[in-house]
Amino acid sequence: MDKKRNILSGYRVLDCSIAMAGPLAAQRLGDLGADVVKVEPVTGEWQRHTAAGGITGNKVNVSFLSLNRNKRSLAVDLKNTEGKALLMELVKTADVFLQNYRPGVAKRLGVDYESLSAVNPRLIYLSISGYGETGPYVQRPGQDLLLQGMSGAMLSAGREGEAPTPAGQYLVDAITGYTAFEGVLAALLHRERTGEGQLVQVNMLDAITTIQMQELSVFTVGGKPQTRSAEPHAHVYIRAPYGAFATSDGFIIVAFPPLKLLGELIGEPSFLDMEDETDSWSRRDEIFAKTRDRLTAKTSAEWLELFNAAGVWAGPVYGYADLVNDPQIKHNGTFVEYDHPTEGRVKTPGFPIKFSKTPSEVERGAPLTGEHTREVLEAAGFTAEAVDRLLAAGVVAATEPEAEAEEEEVRACATAR
């Protein structure tokens, strides 16, 4: 049976990125049907050798596995003259080239936008950096936590005088990855209309800054300073009570309920005469502390049942075990499961966008280093003899897939849970 066409079927992406933001953007393109070729060193991309959470995997660690499904691997030495020439052949028929090298590295390798667009003027060239391609911070490391600290966001929550708490995700990497994904789609749309390729630049600092359009506008337009409270209020620009609160058996979230209604529900008489739009700001610490003290009287389930019945915005504080087993998560099919040839049965977050006619699917798991080197090069016009010679010379590398790694089997076993 012919393979169904997906939204980006027929587009080819050369993914020369490492770590998280670039690979995430490329993975999303692959999820939409693009043919994503992971171009990596003959020893494998850096992320293959850096275990997330200390989990190494069998042949593919979890970190790499999570960011590189729906890709083929071409292992090639781009510092080798012949290896770079080989890449240029692939660029001629590619639609997207994606890299997040340190500023200046692409130019030194001869794979900068000017060089590649001369070979293929229709190419969409995505460059991701930490702080921008030029400027005073151009050589600083673009690491997620460093950017979280610079973003200002960490001082919009928590207690005054205490160290801020970082996000529990690789937040800046994820936002940057999605911004890059959006940029590629927009550039492809422009090309469909005009035939023009172009350079698309995304940096982590701008991505995490611009996502805060509401908070920063309150500061820049409204002139309201970022002032944390004595109590661990969850956001300086939202009225009290707003945050995570302990119950008798766990934690719940309560998000700015009407004070009079809250007072009735938790048995706090002082709230009954308070005004939401005045007291909830001027008496923020008092309201937070009294709410905190009252909520220890019942279990999380008891409070959530009471609050939900009254229309108060409240919800659970989950750990990952709770999240994975949540009935809405299961209903949505948020996670996907598939069989990987070396890592066994894999369960991992799936596809955030649902398409009625062109649904995403796992067609292949994260590849072994150079698993598709021969396939990619022969499809690009290299003869089997030429590929053999390149392999023997060390210009490219290949890993032969195991018998159970046939793509049809991976595709057949991919199921949404």
RALINMO-V212722 format. One line per field, one symbol per residue. psi: psi as a letter, one per 20 degrees, with the letter a starting at -180 (. if undefined). A space follows every 10 residues. Layout:
psi=???
This chain:
psi=pqpqprgjpi qppookrrcg gghgghghgh hjiqnoooor riiqqghhjo ppjjohafio rhgghijkrk qqpooqoiip ghghhghhhh hhjqhpppql qqphggghik krggghhhhn ijpooppprg irhrrhjhjq pmqghghggh hihijjrapp iqpqprqjrm ggggggghgg gggggghhgg hhhijprrpp ppqhghghgi ikhgghhhgh gijprnorrh qlqipijpqq qoapqqaijb qrppomrpgg gghghilnhh ihjqpgjfhi ghkggggggh gghhiiirrg hgghggghhi jpoqrroqrh hgghjphhgg gikhqqqrpq hhibpppqqc pippphhmqq rohqrpqqoj hjggggghhi iprhhggggh ghijhrqqop qrhjjphhgg ghioqp.
